Amino acid sequence: MSVTVRAPAKINVQLSVGPVRDDGYHELVTVFQAVSLHDVITARAGDGVSLTMEGEGSESLPIDDTNLAVRAATLLAQYAEVEPNVALHIEKSIPIAGGMAGGSADAAGTLVACDALWQTGLTRDELADLGAQLGSDVPFALFGGNAIGRGRGEQIMPVLGRGQFHWVFAFADEGLSTPAVYRQCDALRGDAPVPEPYVSDLLLQALRAGDPELLADVLHNDLQPAAISLRPSLRTLLEAGVEYGALAGLVSGSGPTCAFLVRDDEHALDVAVALTATGNCRTVKRGTGPAPGARVV
Ligand code: C5P
C-alpha cells in the first residue's frame, strides 16, 4: 500500500513582524495564501523511517533525521504510539530556501501521508499541533486556503475569500536563510521601537472581494527590506516585474522568491515571458491561489 499527498507552497500576502520574544522568535501577524505549486509526498510501508527525494536542488538536502519530513514521521509515530516504519519519497517543485515554506509543506504532507498509511486517524487540529512543534509554517500547510497566522505564524485562523488570484513567481539562483533575514530585519530596525504586528482590514476586504487590483495596493512584507539588503538584485527584479505590467510584486516570506500579482492567466503569461527574458532569475512559474492544504490524492 502507498499513500500520495500533495502539499502546497505559500506566499505571505501580508507579513507584519513585531518585536522579538523571549524565545527568540518574532511575534507576527501574517496573511498566508496557499498557491498551486506543490511538493508530492509518497509514503509506503518501510523498515524504520527512510527518505528519498527528487527535483531540482533536492540533492543538497539532508535525508537523515535532521530533515523536517523525517522528523514529522517520527513525531507522529511517537504521538500515536505506532512503530515508525515508513519509506518516504518527496518530489520537490517548491524552491529550496525560497521563502515559500517548501520544507514545511514536506513536513505537513508527511504528517497527512503517515496518518493515512498508519491509519492513526488524527484530526487536522491534532496534526497542526504536531506541525507547530516542527516549524512555524507547518500548520498553515495543513489547512491551506487563505488564513491569518499569529504567534510565530503557527496559530491559524481561516479567512474568507472569493475566486482565484493569479501570480507569477520568480525563483532565485540561491536561497536565503530565514534566520539570517530575520536577524537583518532586527539590524535594520536598530533601537527604534517596534510596533505590535497587525492585520490590515483593507487586505482582508481585497481577499473577500477577490479583487486583484485592490489586493495589489495592500500587499506588504516587513521582511522585504531585509531580504533586499541581503540580496540587492531583488530590488531590480521587483521593479522589472511592475515595469512589465504586473499589478504589484513582493518578496515571498523571507525570500528570495518574488511573487507578482497579475489580473488573469493571459496577463501572467505576458509577465512571465518578460521576466524570463531579463535573465535576472533562475526560473519563472505561473500559479494561482488560494490552493487547498496538504491532502491525499
Ligand atoms: O519556525 P521555523 O523553524 O520555521 O523558523 C525558522 C527561523 O526563522 C527561526 O529559527 C527564527 O530565526 C526565524 N523566525 C522568527 N520568528 C518567527 C518565525 C521564524 O524569528 N515568527
Boltz pocket constraint, residues with backbone or C-beta under 6 A from the ligand:
constraints:
  - pocket:
      binder: B
      contacts: [[A, 24], [A, 25], [A, 26], [A, 27], [A, 28], [A, 134], [A, 135], [A, 136], [A, 137], [A, 151], [A, 152], [A, 153], [A, 178], [A, 179], [A, 180], [A, 182]]
      max_distance: 6.0
